[in-house]
Amino acid sequence: MAVIHPDRREIDGVALSFVDHGTFHRRDEATNTRADTNSYGVLFDYCSSGPPPWEGAVTTGLRDAIERYVGIWFPGVYLTD
């Protein structure tokens, strides 16, 4: 995420990861994917013959982090669904 000023360009930025926010924890737990592997907590390339790679994602933790970050720069603004 980045805060972009129209004249001064990017004034702040932060990287939010799926792993840090537990987005794919349930999916990986269900498939016995261990946290010490390269495929843990990542979004795979989409293959039209199978389920979408975001299936089973729990976005609550990531959404909360986004809302906290937005609240720092824009107090009183609430994200909507």
Secondary structure as the mmCIF struct_conf table of DSSP 4:
data_model
#
loop_
_struct_conf.conf_type_id
_struct_conf.id
_struct_conf.beg_label_comp_id
_struct_conf.beg_label_asym_id
_struct_conf.beg_label_seq_id
_struct_conf.end_label_comp_id
_struct_conf.end_label_asym_id
_struct_conf.end_label_seq_id
STRN STRN1 ALA A 2 HIS A 5
TURN_TY1_P TURN_TY1_P1 PRO A 6 ARG A 8
STRN STRN2 ARG A 9 GLY A 13
TURN_TY1_P TURN_TY1_P2 PHE A 18 PHE A 24
HELX_RH_AL_P HELX_RH_AL_P1 HIS A 25 ALA A 30
TURN_TY1_P TURN_TY1_P3 THR A 31 ASN A 32
TURN_TY1_P TURN_TY1_P4 ALA A 35 ASP A 36
BEND BEND1 THR A 37 THR A 37
TURN_TY1_P TURN_TY1_P5 ASN A 38 GLY A 41
HELX_LH_PP_P HELX_LH_PP_P1 LEU A 43 TYR A 46
TURN_TY1_P TURN_TY1_P6 SER A 48 SER A 49
BEND BEND2 GLY A 50 GLY A 50
TURN_TY1_P TURN_TY1_P7 PRO A 53 GLY A 56
HELX_RH_AL_P HELX_RH_AL_P2 THR A 60 TRP A 73
BEND BEND3 PHE A 74 PHE A 74
TURN_TY1_P TURN_TY1_P8 PRO A 75 GLY A 76
#
